[in-house]
Amino acid sequence: MTDAPGLSLRGITKTLGGRKIVDNLDLDVNAGELICLLGPSGCGKSTTLRMIGGFMNPDAGTIAVRDRDVTALSPERRPTGMVFQNYALWPHMTVFQNVAFGLQVRGLSKAEIREKVETAVELVGLSHHLRSRPGQISGGEQQRAALARSIVLEPDVLLLDEPLSNLDAKLRVRVRDEIREIQRRSGITTVFVTHDQEEALAIADRIAVMNAGRIEQYDAPDPVYRQPATRFVANFVGTMNFLDAQVTSAGCALRDGTVIQVPGVRQGTRVLAIRPEDVRLVEHGQGIPARVVRDVPLGHYRDVTVSVGGQELHAFTPSTARPAGEVAVVFERAVDFAPDGETAHV
Amino acid sequence: MRRRPVTGLLAIAPPVIVIALFVGLPMVSAMLYTLGDTGGLNSTIGSIAQHQHTPERGWLTLDAYREVFADESFRASLVATIVVTLVATVLVTILGWGIALYGRFHDGPLSRLLTGVSIVPMFIPAVIGAYSMLTFYAPNGMLRTIGLALGWDSAPTLSYTLTGVTLGSVWSNLPLTVLLISSGLGGVPQTLIDASRDAGAGPVRRFRKVILPLTTVPTIIAATFSAIGILGSFTLPYVLGPTARNILGPLMDDTYSAFNMPQQAQVMAVVVFGLALVASIAYVWANYRSARRSEVLR
């Protein structure tokens, strides 16, 4: 990775049907970096991707690839490659023809085309399906064929629009890892759009969490998860407990008056955000009194719902634990927000 | 639960009986009549018709076919029918493609107006349309009037010409063609077109390599429907076409009614049927291809 921006968005704005879909968005992606645009449906992530690819024009702002302004260029002339959500493989062409199409457009010789196509399909592990049509291969293979079709053109920026959403859970994890591996090997600057926070955490160098057309936080996966900048990020990425508290020098008073001690929390009316894995269940009397409401075994861990100070919260415990009845909890770590929700304090 | 096959057979029986009785039987009877069978169902028409050919020996004869094909007027009309059909089909397909493409990729008032106007002929009875065009193309019609006003003295008169029939056929077949091709185009996902743009393809290559191959089936179906419609058309060529060397519809009518030669008229009908059969091979092939493609994609 170098410090030169592979992609740079400045003040990008897009209004559709009178609604601001993308609102004055700035984003820098380092060359060779894979970033995720993460957010709920309608947050503007796909619109942003389509504007980077040239399929939509921004109302305002500029898009630069390697310091070259490409805002006015049509998709045909942009140094970007897009992998579409439904793969968009041409059904009347074989895998070879699909991958070769862009090279033919560029007027390469047959020998060059063959060599490049073979290299690309080998990279994605599809060499044995060169003569197959898209309808004859599986969803995962179609996804890889679409990836090969894009990377064979050696774009400066690779754009992936929820490429795993049509795959089943197991295949999604496998293909996700494959995409990451291929991206590392090819070193292409990549923007990956997803609404799946686990996917983003697993694959990205950095995550831009989007909400209502704006980026709420842009950081590496760990800080996004551990130090959410806003309440939206805290709520959207992973599971989070929120406890209303009145914080004084004596401690944090919960709704029912129970006072607990959470270090580093600012005074005043606050919302405490605590990850379920930071809620430790201990023997009754050894922490904040709590009562087990539900215990859901989820394979390798248990999701235990406990009632603390008149509010319910989740605790993830090892699958071997069997908590029941009256227990106590200890908060390992918390982030606090103002009740209106935006600024975090870790 | 598996239903007994008899229920299905009973359900399909009424339409099959109606078709067999009112389409199949008359068709077979007419074909036999062209081969000289004047008995049974053909006995009434056989007793009225003039210049009828019946077999001197055996059961059937091809004499009526020999007579019709020996007639220069018929041969000229046959050639005219084929030429008008081919030219009009090609023109209407190109025009339909243009309108459908514009409608697909431009969403604006002009696009809606163009699509709307192209559909209008569907709601105008053929005879009304034919007379309107006759008026438009006549020596004192609007085309020549405008031509003369603009100083074009030799503006053509297209009424009572095969060119007029061709243009009329394009007009009357445009709605169905536009609807079929638009529907086919609508079935091409935008992402497939976007993907070709992303790969760097310009408009021509996008059309040639992506859009056209994905809409081959509706295009063939539209062209087949147009061709069959033009082959069997009567009103338009009757009103708008020339007296002689017209397409076969009016000649068939003259032969049947004016000349009282139903056997020869039916020979011509069989020939038109044969031509339509050739056109329908493309239709059957397109449907087969479509079915195979959906099977592969399933």
Interface residues (C-beta under 8 A of the other chain):
Chain A: G53 G54 F55 S74 P75 E76 R77 T80 G81 M82 F84 Q85 N86 A88 L89 W90 P91 H92 F101 G102 V105 R106 R133 G135 Q136 R149 S150 L153
Chain B: P189 T191 L192 D194 A195 S196 R197 D198 A199 G200 A201 G202 R205 K209 V210 P213 L214 R293 V296 L297 R298
